[in-house]
Amino acid sequence: MEITFLGSVGEVGKSAILIKSDKTRILLDYGIKPNDEPEFPAHIAPKDLDAVVITHAHLDHSGAAPLLYMDEGPKLYSTSMSLKTCEILLEDFLRLSGYYVPYEYLEVEYMFGRAKSVYYREPIRIKDVEIELLDAGHIPGSAQVVINADKRLLFTGDINPIKTRLLKGADISQTDVDAVIIESTYAKEAHENRLELEKQFVEECYRVVEDGGIVLVPAFSVGRSQEMLCILTVQNFKHMLSTDGMAIKMLDLYLKEGKEFIANYDLLEKVRKRVNIVSGKKERKRVLEHPGVIVCPAGMLKGGPAAYYVQHIANDKSSAIFLVSYQIPGTPGALLVSEKKLMINGKEVPVKARVEHFLFSSHAGQKELQALLKSFNPGTKVFTVHGDGDSCEVLADWARKECSLDAVAPSLRMTYKL
């Protein structure tokens, strides 16, 4: 078995890994780095591929995949939820792009015409290779990939072993492998206890709303918005609770198709009955007239309904903006957290509303990554990917020293033979 890294080495974004056996070539993910102008992974010819496996729908894992379907293209495998979510995100990406994207809706359509949905733990045979998807606990439908050929390989994709209000946590049972490719996003940062973080978040929401303010919770439309609504609902938050934009579309998708993928489906049904669904400008104005919590995208304030709401509450000292996700440097959310300023009409404007950052991550933290690495047999080959700065090197070094694993932070376009 040979492994070639076409992206996501020493950075978060452009996930793309080529696996080659004697007879088969399988591409694991083909994502972009969604900057102001998106970056793409190293090129690979579709005719050279037997299959593509998408671990989950986020654009840093799926956003370049339509490039492989300018013609018929290889067979595409993923979970049903990832395929449905991916279709929504790709169409939204094309619709909102203010820059050139080297594919169009037609290629997206071709891509899903070649797609086959796969259940977790359903063996799929591709020539001399067998693949199997395991729950990754990252977003609904996310998967790890186990590849069985002459060697046995596990690709974690983006993984979260911790149970949340929305997801039951990753399946971490498959540790008897020859090699593992593991994400390194939080190799240097431990996460706060999630239940303690939930409690703190809800208490602070109460404090703001009961003083007559509005809490805006900018949250990713895929997974995070629904999780925050679940947290507030399960804690019996008694004040007005609203959601808007694509968060509604994803909530309805999870309710329609998500029984296999959602940890507490009954809670999600309760959320749908409990939450105020905002549609249209008139309703947005009405929501801003009353104290309450508004949960909506975009999670880093790069557009979406949150960009509308934040301008209306930025000068209100009684209101608050509670960011609940990682904020990429250079985004409006990052500027807000670091300097308590917003870009409005091209100018940096001081924000009078309260600003807090609650890091509800959908990735394994340092403690979880280290626990996972400890579960592999000494001598197992480990490749650390999907980490900014020196995170990949740090995790590989820890794996070598603390677990006696044969760990390396791979280089771009390098091929490693097992």
BAFIGU-789654 format. One line per 5 residues: their letters; for each residue x, y, z of C-alpha. Coordinates in Angstrom, 3 decimals, decimal comma. Each point is the difference from the previous one (the first is absolute). Example, Ala and Ser with C-alpha at 12.3 -4.5 7.8 and 13.67 -1.06 7.14 Angstrom:
2
AS = 12,300/-4,500/7,800; 1,370/3,440/-0,660
# end
This chain:
418
MEITF = 0,000/0,000/0,000; 1,209/3,506/-0,898; -1,246/3,302/1,451; 0,457/3,343/-1,787; -0,940/3,246/1,749
LGSVG = -1,527/2,509/-2,415; -1,104/2,520/2,644; -0,659/0,781/3,678; 3,645/-0,435/1,005; 1,132/2,641/2,485
EVGKS = -3,296/1,842/-0,436; -3,744/-0,288/0,483; -1,697/-0,232/-3,394; 0,407/-1,740/-3,356; -0,419/-3,497/1,423
AILIK = 1,056/-2,452/-2,733; 1,739/-3,360/0,434; 0,632/-2,567/-2,731; 0,103/-3,672/0,989; 1,458/-2,466/-2,485
SDKTR = -0,048/-3,801/0,199; 1,139/-2,483/-2,666; -3,151/0,512/-2,085; -1,908/2,914/1,537; 0,344/3,769/0,438
ILLDY = -2,319/1,642/2,526; -0,104/3,722/0,819; -0,968/0,876/3,570; -1,598/3,466/-0,063; 0,672/2,816/-2,451
GIKPN = -0,543/3,297/1,793; 0,826/3,665/-0,294; 1,448/2,567/2,369; -2,903/2,458/0,117; 1,864/3,326/0,172
DEPEF = -1,222/3,150/-1,767; 1,315/-1,713/-3,114; -0,217/-3,779/0,502; 3,129/-2,124/-0,239; -0,064/-3,472/-1,558
PAHIA = 1,958/-3,196/0,715; 2,569/-1,521/-2,336; -1,437/-1,161/-3,320; -0,908/-3,593/-0,727; -1,471/-1,323/-3,242
PKDLD = -3,495/-1,493/0,499; 0,794/-2,762/-2,523; 2,665/-1,259/2,404; -2,526/-0,557/2,805; -2,221/-2,983/0,746
AVVIT = -1,926/1,732/2,789; -0,311/3,131/2,122; -1,023/-0,159/3,672; -1,228/3,205/1,651; 0,278/-0,164/3,798
HAHLD = -2,407/2,881/0,577; -1,635/2,978/-1,667; 2,101/2,930/1,226; 1,562/1,781/-2,966; 3,567/-0,569/1,228
HSGAA = -0,704/-3,702/-0,646; -2,418/0,125/-2,955; 0,266/3,381/-1,732; 2,385/-1,060/-2,787; -1,718/-3,325/-0,761
PLLYM = -2,138/1,314/-2,922; 3,254/0,603/-1,924; 0,212/-3,792/-0,347; -3,361/-0,122/-1,795; 0,462/2,154/-3,089
DEGPK = -0,845/-3,218/-1,826; -1,332/-3,247/1,444; 2,524/-0,216/2,843; 0,660/-2,731/2,593; -2,574/-1,514/2,346
LYSTS = -0,583/2,122/3,123; -0,658/-1,529/3,434; -1,238/1,695/3,173; -2,826/-0,222/2,519; -3,457/1,090/-1,140
MSLKT = 0,049/2,958/2,400; 3,405/1,166/-1,226; -1,159/-0,186/-3,614; -3,156/2,030/0,691; 1,903/2,560/2,092
CEILL = 2,807/0,209/-2,544; -2,445/0,763/-2,795; -1,479/2,884/2,022; 3,432/1,425/0,893; 1,426/-0,260/-3,530
EDFLR = -3,022/1,714/-1,535; 0,186/2,719/2,664; 3,746/0,381/-0,614; -0,574/0,533/-3,723; -2,925/2,361/0,581
LSGYY = 1,891/2,218/2,444; 3,434/-0,066/-1,620; 1,231/3,449/-0,892; 2,959/-1,535/-1,816; 0,716/-2,485/-2,732
VPYEY = -0,651/-3,645/0,886; 1,317/-2,458/-2,613; -3,216/-2,045/-0,162; -3,720/0,673/-0,332; -3,329/-1,485/1,107
LEVEY = 0,198/-2,528/-2,850; 3,132/-1,616/1,481; -1,678/-0,140/3,423; -2,946/-1,749/-1,663; 2,340/-2,476/-1,746
MFGRA = 1,724/-0,673/3,308; -3,181/-0,960/1,824; -1,032/-2,111/-2,975; 3,061/-2,150/0,763; -0,648/-0,112/3,761
KSVYY = -0,877/-3,052/2,068; -1,081/0,365/3,635; 1,627/-2,353/2,505; -1,098/-0,996/3,497; 2,419/0,032/2,903
REPIR = 1,795/-3,376/0,251; -1,259/-1,099/-3,433; 2,925/-1,668/-1,854; 0,476/1,306/-3,556; 2,175/-1,903/-2,472
IKDVE = 2,016/1,969/-2,584; 2,160/-2,411/-2,028; 2,620/-1,367/2,451; -0,932/2,460/2,788; -2,754/-0,049/2,608
IELLD = -1,062/3,251/1,646; -2,180/0,586/3,041; -1,336/3,252/1,484; -0,148/0,607/3,753; -1,809/2,796/1,836
AGHIP = 2,431/2,912/0,540; -2,184/2,003/2,420; 0,914/3,284/-1,751; -3,245/1,063/-1,726; -3,070/-2,080/-0,916
GSAQV = 1,087/-2,569/-2,604; 3,749/0,486/0,498; 2,164/-3,093/-0,386; 3,387/-1,519/0,558; 1,246/-2,360/-2,704
VINAD = 1,508/-3,440/0,554; 1,827/-1,386/-3,050; 0,855/-3,698/-0,212; 2,431/-1,112/-2,701; 3,435/-1,564/0,511
KRLLF = 0,142/2,355/3,013; -2,699/1,410/2,274; -0,323/3,794/0,186; -2,214/2,312/2,087; -0,652/3,597/-1,094
TGDIN = -1,688/1,892/2,845; -1,095/2,969/-2,116; -1,291/2,636/2,432; -0,793/-1,912/3,164; -1,643/0,709/3,353
PIKTR = -0,289/-2,860/2,535; -1,925/2,212/2,470; -3,800/-0,392/0,168; -1,938/3,194/-0,637; -3,696/0,894/0,135
LLKGA = -0,155/-0,697/-3,740; 2,451/-2,877/-0,574; 1,028/-3,109/1,899; 3,757/0,329/-0,575; 2,404/-1,850/-2,253
DISQT = 0,301/-3,760/-0,331; 3,575/-0,565/1,188; -0,075/-3,801/0,009; 2,217/-0,597/-3,062; 3,532/0,339/1,363
DVDAV = 1,606/-3,204/-1,311; 1,397/1,564/-3,172; 3,349/0,250/-1,777; -0,313/3,749/-0,489; -2,157/2,921/1,078
IIEST = -0,440/3,454/-1,521; -1,178/2,282/2,807; -1,076/3,628/0,167; 2,122/2,391/2,118; -2,287/3,051/0,243
YAKEA = 0,160/0,291/3,791; 3,273/-1,844/0,636; 1,149/2,884/2,213; -3,293/0,996/1,665; -2,139/-1,831/2,558
HENRL = -3,763/0,563/-0,123; -2,024/1,092/3,014; -2,414/-2,576/1,452; -3,011/0,187/-2,302; -2,695/-0,232/2,690
ELEKQ = 1,701/2,776/1,977; 0,218/2,097/-3,161; -3,708/-0,582/-0,705; -0,924/1,073/3,526; 2,094/3,162/-0,242
FVEEC = -1,435/0,865/-3,431; -3,639/-0,376/1,102; 0,574/1,964/3,215; 1,488/2,886/-1,963; -2,891/-0,070/-2,485
YRVVE = -2,424/0,320/2,921; 2,009/2,883/1,474; -0,145/2,051/-3,210; -3,631/-0,741/-0,895; -1,344/0,594/3,502
DGGIV = 1,691/3,419/-0,055; -2,013/0,780/-3,140; 2,630/-0,777/-2,621; 0,289/-2,189/-3,081; 2,604/-2,741/-0,332
LVPAF = 1,194/-0,656/-3,545; 1,653/-3,410/-0,370; 1,769/-0,134/-3,387; 0,293/-3,728/-0,701; 0,835/-2,266/-2,923
SVGRS = -3,140/-1,091/-1,841; 1,172/-3,633/-0,119; -0,168/-1,574/3,451; 0,994/2,869/2,290; -3,202/2,056/-0,291
QEMLC = -2,097/-3,078/0,723; 2,231/-0,992/2,933; -0,360/3,450/1,600; -3,782/-0,177/-0,402; 0,070/-3,468/1,607
ILTVQ = 2,047/1,323/2,944; -2,390/2,866/0,668; -3,043/-2,252/-0,402; 1,254/-2,795/2,271; 0,835/2,628/2,656
NFKHM = -3,624/1,258/-0,234; 1,019/3,498/-1,043; -3,167/1,951/0,658; 0,424/3,046/-2,209; -0,448/0,618/-3,712
LSTDG = 2,217/-2,289/-2,105; 0,318/0,612/-3,747; 1,903/-1,384/-2,970; 0,452/1,221/-3,546; 1,567/-0,700/-3,393
MAIKM = 1,571/-3,290/-1,016; -0,118/-1,234/3,610; -3,723/-0,573/-0,605; 0,644/-1,952/-3,198; 2,502/-2,249/1,767
LDLYL = -2,280/-0,471/3,016; -2,792/-1,184/-2,299; 2,415/-2,291/-1,888; 1,119/-1,622/3,270; -3,620/-0,520/1,038
KEGKE = -0,949/-1,460/-3,374; 3,040/-2,239/-0,593; 1,956/-0,077/3,236; -1,275/-2,775/2,282; 3,078/-2,100/-0,797
FIANY = 2,374/2,921/0,615; -1,444/2,025/2,906; 0,682/-1,080/3,610; -3,245/1,376/1,458; -2,552/0,269/-2,762
DLLEK = -2,849/0,688/2,473; 1,855/3,052/1,295; 0,420/1,295/-3,543; -3,753/-0,394/-0,569; -0,574/1,973/3,195
VRKRV = 2,338/2,718/-1,294; -2,030/0,333/-3,210; -3,212/0,499/1,974; 1,647/2,345/2,500; 2,045/2,326/-2,212
NIVSG = -1,277/3,095/-1,796; 0,703/-0,442/-3,728; 0,947/3,336/-1,573; -0,764/0,576/-3,675; 0,248/3,323/-1,787
KKERK = 1,059/3,530/0,923; -3,197/0,890/1,869; 0,410/-2,965/2,328; 3,669/0,898/0,593; -0,984/3,501/1,058
RVLEH = -2,671/-1,394/2,354; 2,484/-2,383/1,639; 2,264/2,948/0,801; -2,830/1,713/1,888; -0,005/-2,528/2,870
PGVIV = 2,631/-1,442/2,389; 1,042/-3,505/-0,995; 2,643/-2,191/-1,605; 0,547/-0,181/-3,768; 2,044/-2,957/-1,306
CPAGM = 0,965/0,205/-3,677; 2,867/-0,097/-2,529; 2,534/1,079/-0,945; 2,131/-1,325/2,845; 2,862/2,433/-0,716
LKGGP = -2,348/2,862/-0,992; 1,034/-0,241/-3,660; -3,536/0,637/-1,248; -3,261/-1,788/0,692; -2,754/1,357/2,283
AAYYV = 2,536/0,457/2,826; 1,656/2,804/-2,002; -3,368/1,799/-0,053; -0,772/-0,470/3,680; 3,478/0,923/1,232
QHIAN = -0,199/3,461/-1,563; -3,257/0,651/1,853; 1,218/-1,023/3,447; 3,664/1,081/-0,196; -0,676/3,334/1,733
DKSSA = -2,341/-1,414/2,656; 1,861/-0,356/3,313; -2,761/-2,225/1,387; 0,358/-2,539/-2,850; 2,714/-2,576/-0,708
IFLVS = 1,710/-1,928/-2,784; 0,958/-3,503/1,109; 2,290/-1,677/-2,539; -0,034/-3,792/0,340; 2,533/-1,195/-2,589
YQIPG = 3,634/0,371/-0,946; 0,589/3,347/-1,724; 2,447/-0,146/-2,919; 2,475/2,933/0,095; -1,116/2,749/-2,364
TPGAL = -3,720/-0,731/0,326; -2,471/2,520/1,482; -0,485/-2,334/2,967; 3,732/-0,073/0,738; 0,165/3,819/-0,114
LVSEK = -2,971/0,186/2,357; 1,587/-2,398/2,526; 3,495/1,551/-0,085; -0,828/3,715/-0,254; -3,755/0,284/0,690
KLMIN = -0,446/1,678/-3,382; -2,089/-0,677/-3,126; 0,480/0,945/-3,635; -3,107/2,011/-0,946; -0,139/1,707/-3,421
GKEVP = 3,754/-0,479/-0,353; 0,879/1,596/3,350; 1,079/-1,530/3,305; -2,679/0,906/2,546; 0,306/-0,554/3,777
VKARV = -2,630/-2,363/1,430; -1,824/0,986/3,201; -1,887/-3,277/0,374; 1,581/-2,662/2,206; 2,212/-2,483/-1,909
EHFLF = 0,823/-3,496/1,275; 1,585/-3,053/-1,622; -1,218/-3,475/1,031; 2,010/-2,592/-1,924; -2,413/-2,861/-0,738
SSHAG = 2,222/-2,065/-2,263; -1,013/-2,865/-2,279; 3,610/-1,245/-0,062; 1,912/-2,123/2,485; 2,013/2,132/2,378
QKELQ = 3,571/-0,690/1,106; -1,093/-2,452/2,711; -2,233/-1,991/-2,386; 2,619/-0,105/-2,771; 2,605/-1,299/2,439
ALLKS = -2,407/-2,618/1,402; -0,756/-1,203/-3,519; 3,690/-0,282/-0,876; 0,624/-2,000/3,183; -2,535/-2,590/-1,185
FNPGT = 2,107/-1,034/-3,019; 2,647/-2,718/0,186; 3,608/1,190/0,439; 1,702/0,226/-3,382; -3,199/0,893/-1,872
KVFTV = 0,726/2,467/-2,818; -1,635/3,385/0,734; -0,431/2,965/-2,354; -1,092/3,297/1,584; -1,979/2,375/-2,258
HGDGD = -2,574/2,817/0,193; 1,810/2,289/2,438; 1,137/3,610/-0,253; 3,523/1,171/0,758; 2,043/-2,688/1,699
SCEVL = -3,013/-1,984/1,331; 0,666/-2,988/-2,274; 3,669/-0,121/1,039; -0,899/0,359/3,690; -2,472/-2,888/-0,109
ADWAR = 2,391/-2,245/-1,944; 2,782/0,745/2,465; -2,267/-0,804/2,965; -1,104/-3,275/-1,641; 3,607/-1,073/-0,517
KECSL = 1,177/0,873/3,507; -3,040/-0,998/2,087; -1,495/-2,912/-1,970; 2,955/-1,459/-1,935; -1,940/0,550/-3,222
DAVAP = 1,734/0,379/-3,360; -1,398/3,503/-0,492; 0,727/2,629/-2,611; -1,493/3,305/-1,131; -0,119/-0,648/-3,776
SLRMT = 1,096/2,373/-2,746; -2,127/1,168/-2,914; 0,002/-2,360/-3,015; 2,204/-2,486/1,842; -0,778/-3,711/-0,439
YKL = 0,481/-2,357/2,938; 0,043/-3,780/-0,430; -1,325/-2,263/2,768
# end
